[in-house]
Amino acid sequence: MRIDTFDPAALSDAFGIDMSTIDLPGVVNLGAGWGRVAPGRRSEAHQHDEIEMFVIVSGSGEVVVDGARHPVAPGTVIKFDPFETHVLDNTGDVDVVFVTCYWREPRHAGEVAVRTGRRRFAQRPVFVFSTPPTPNGDLHLGHLSGPYLGADAFVRFQRMNGVRAWHLTGSDDHQSYVIAKAEQDQSTPEQVAAHYGAEIARTLELMDIRPDQFTVTSTDPEYREGLRDFFAALEASGKVTRQELPALFDRETGQYLYEVDVSGTCPSCAAGTNGNICEECGEPNNAADLVDARSRVSGSVRRGSLARLTLPLHEFREVVAAHHRLGRLPARLRELAERVFARKTFELPLSHASRWGVAPRGVDDQVIWVWPEMSYGFLHGIAALGARIGETWHADKPEQDWKIVHFFGYDNSFYHSILYPVLYRLAFPDWEPDIDYHVNEFYLLDNQKFSTSRRHAVWGKEILARETADAVRFYLSRTRAEGERTNFDREAYLATVGDVLIDGWQGWLDDLGRRLRTHYDGVVPDAGIWTPEHTAFYARLGGRLAAVTAHLGQDGFSLRAATAELEGIVTDARAFAERERLLAGASGWQSENRTAMALELAAARLLSRVATPVMPRFAVRLAALLGEEEAAWPSTVDLVPAGTRVDLTGQVFFAAEPSAAEPPDSAPREAAPDSLPWFADIVRTTLGLPAEAVVADRTLLELGASSLQAVAVQYQILERLDLDVPVSELLSEQNVDALSRKLAQAVAA
């Protein structure tokens, strides 16, 4: 017998609270200890491979497990599964004292690690954000391969697993790069944002990327005041104050310089950079600390100072570290945080002198910097989505149970993973946002960065069409810049589509269809006798399913790895078919031959399911040819039901380049004379409907329009008619003909 009692003198700091060890001589594979959490304190968020159990001895508070809060009091026993992120929070007036026991069960830990609903993804709303693009140009393949394809595939996979997940993005209209483009085009920022915002929306649609919420920051009627409220909360915290700081001005014009208007050498890594962020090392600068600074306006700068609303970021190292323990954070971002917080002080301006943007209340000479603005934009997007789908989500009252997932390029890492958690803490002190971060590196073209401003790019519209979307998505996934920079090469793209997709995948499915028709009259046979080779192939397919599931899941998301597994399914199936065809006509092996055919069709069925997040058009078509309608993610490798008639011969699934486009006026005109003859065509084109589709008597919602598609229609109306029609009106109960007549009347007036 051994008795251990709680001894405050034996406690020492661990996990942010006080802990001591309970010695258990002779006990194997079991650890134990005492813990104490003082009033108002909480343990650090953490997870581990052991099973752990808390027994609350005294005090009261809450235990937080993957974002969910549960009350605890004396006598409460809590068991944590491996890898559950947990926190013990003392919300009472006296110490919480508890006993912890922990032990390892490797088999159980392995099972938990591969669960698709891990970290309560299946129990709470999941908001997946791709960084809103800057509307100073259309989207190129560098953009598309990163946040937008990543977020789209992520959401598709989660939905197939029953998760309530949404993809949200928008148009980052207030960027300084929009002003620069307007000056270059002798236009206005409003016109530039509207024009390129429409082009961006069309390109996303061509890529089969349809966000559930697309916020246009310069025209959304509720956005501006909501942003001002958010910024006012930052100022009310007492941490965001007006401070005089060094600044740069153009020597000839006196123009204040930041971001696109100034360039120089990064003070951290000595690479060439523009103002405020270095794309090479990811670290921020304040423009005034650039080495050999040059003005875009005249080439020379004058150093001075300017009072701006400023955040002492260096004071929030521990806040950011605690936040980083909650969700998924790649080591690349943790290392960036270490470098940023190695600075003794870092006063970060949150406002800049500009004529384009949203001014804080009481300020008439500056605007809220667009990057802090974006942190509010994410919350606004959640609220706007909720209003449309009947949820009571509010931008000014973020909920603890929200799960947020960010997709962005490394050059945006500082803002997403360091600055935004600090701003959320200041605006909403009681909210602990649970955020996962997915970062991509630069995707290169001819081994140089894609660049909108330098026009060094392959634009999405050059290569995207209905028939090429899957091939482009496949190649961009296969070469995605995950953990390292990768390169787009047009010849390599064409070769991959030809060799891998057309000759490989399409060729295999065509051959499979021919053999099914020759030997079984196009009807799927029932499996017969299984050989050890059959069993091995079936197990191999199961391994591929497990691997692609892990690579598309929330913890190990990697489109490159997932695409390799999709290729592996086809490679395995073709090799299996080559081995088994030796006995295809043998009279004594009919039962085994039926099994071989059934297994090869099972491989096709598996491919049709697991390719969906990456290649949705191909997956849907293949599934339909196999008699499938279910869109759920498979948990097992299933045979195609015997007796199903299948015709895979002669099917064309892929193309590398767009075919010749139809003439723009080939669609029928059913609109009435007093309406706009082109409006129905815009609706068809934007919604991806056939040219012959009759749309006049249906609403946009009845036609399946998303918010992004409505925004695309809105932009085109603005371009053609200079009329700003609210998205809410486009998605109202008015049919297309009624909307067209209303627009015609507005023009006439």
Stockholm file with secondary structure:
# STOCKHOLM 1.0

chainA/1-749         MRIDTFDPAALSDAFGIDMSTIDLPGVVNLGAGWGRVAPGRRSEAHQHDEIEMFVIVSGSGEVVVDGARHPVAPGTVIKFDPFETHVLDNTGDVDVVFVTCYWREPRHAGEVAVRTGRRRFAQRPVFVFSTPPTPNGDLHLGHLSGPYLGADAFVRFQRMNGVRAWHLTGSDDHQSYVIAKAEQDQSTPEQVAAHYGAEIARTLELMDIRPDQFTVTSTDPEYREGLRDFFAALEASGKVTRQELPALFDRETGQYLYEVDVSGTCPSCAAGTNGNICEECGEPNNAADLVDARSRVSGSVRRGSLARLTLPLHEFREVVAAHHRLGRLPARLRELAERVFARKTFELPLSHASRWGVAPRGVDDQVIWVWPEMSYGFLHGIAALGARIGETWHADKPEQDWKIVHFFGYDNSFYHSILYPVLYRLAFPDWEPDIDYHVNEFYLLDNQKFSTSRRHAVWGKEILARETADAVRFYLSRTRAEGERTNFDREAYLATVGDVLIDGWQGWLDDLGRRLRTHYDGVVPDAGIWTPEHTAFYARLGGRLAAVTAHLGQDGFSLRAATAELEGIVTDARAFAERERLLAGASGWQSENRTAMALELAAARLLSRVATPVMPRFAVRLAALLGEEEAAWPSTVDLVPAGTRVDLTGQVFFAAEPSAAEPPDSAPREAAPDSLPWFADIVRTTLGLPAEAVVADRTLLELGASSLQAVAVQYQILERLDLDVPVSELLSEQNVDALSRKLAQAVAA
#=GR chainA/1-749 SS CCCCCCCGGGCEEETTEEEEECCCTTCCSCEEEEEEECTTCBCCCBCCSSEEEEEEEECCEEEEETTEEEEECTTCEEEECTTCCEEEECCSSSCEEEEEEEECCHHHHHHHHTCTTGGGTTTSCEEEEECCCCTTSCCBHHHIIIIIHHHHHHHHHHHHTTCCEEEEEEECTTCHHHHHHHHHHTCCHHHHHHHHHHHHHHHHHHTTCCCSEEEETTTCTTHHHHHHHHHHHHHHTTSSEEEEEEEEEETTTCCEECGGGEEEECTTTCCEEESSBCTTTCCBCCSTTCEEEEETTTSCEEEEEEEEEEEEGGGGHHHHHHHHTTSCCCHHHHHHHHHHTTSSCCEEECEECCSSSCCCTTCSSCEECHHHHHHHHHHHHHHHHHHHHTCCCCTTSCCTTCEEEEEEEGGGHHIIIIIHHHHHHHHCTTCCCEEEEEEECCEEETTEECBTTTTBSCBHHHHCCTTTHHHHHHHHHHTCCSSSCEEECHHHHHHHIIIIIIIIIIHHHHHHHHHHHHHHTTBCCCCCCCCHHHHHHHHHHHHHHHHHHHHHSTTTCCHHHHHHHHHHHHHHHHHHHHHHGGGTTCGGGHHHHHHHHHHHHHHHHHHHHHTTTTCHHHHHHHHHHTTCCCCSCCSSCCCCCTTCBCCCTTCCCCCSSCCCCCCTTCSCCCSCTTSCTTHHHHHHHHHTCCTTCCCTTSBTTTTTCCHHHHHHHHHHHHHHHCCCCCHHHHTSSCBHHHHHHHHHHHHHC
#=GC SS_cons         CCCCCCCGGGCEEETTEEEEECCCTTCCSCEEEEEEECTTCBCCCBCCSSEEEEEEEECCEEEEETTEEEEECTTCEEEECTTCCEEEECCSSSCEEEEEEEECCHHHHHHHHTCTTGGGTTTSCEEEEECCCCTTSCCBHHHIIIIIHHHHHHHHHHHHTTCCEEEEEEECTTCHHHHHHHHHHTCCHHHHHHHHHHHHHHHHHHTTCCCSEEEETTTCTTHHHHHHHHHHHHHHTTSSEEEEEEEEEETTTCCEECGGGEEEECTTTCCEEESSBCTTTCCBCCSTTCEEEEETTTSCEEEEEEEEEEEEGGGGHHHHHHHHTTSCCCHHHHHHHHHHTTSSCCEEECEECCSSSCCCTTCSSCEECHHHHHHHHHHHHHHHHHHHHTCCCCTTSCCTTCEEEEEEEGGGHHIIIIIHHHHHHHHCTTCCCEEEEEEECCEEETTEECBTTTTBSCBHHHHCCTTTHHHHHHHHHHTCCSSSCEEECHHHHHHHIIIIIIIIIIHHHHHHHHHHHHHHTTBCCCCCCCCHHHHHHHHHHHHHHHHHHHHHSTTTCCHHHHHHHHHHHHHHHHHHHHHHGGGTTCGGGHHHHHHHHHHHHHHHHHHHHHTTTTCHHHHHHHHHHTTCCCCSCCSSCCCCCTTCBCCCTTCCCCCSSCCCCCCTTCSCCCSCTTSCTTHHHHHHHHHTCCTTCCCTTSBTTTTTCCHHHHHHHHHHHHHHHCCCCCHHHHTSSCBHHHHHHHHHHHHHC
//
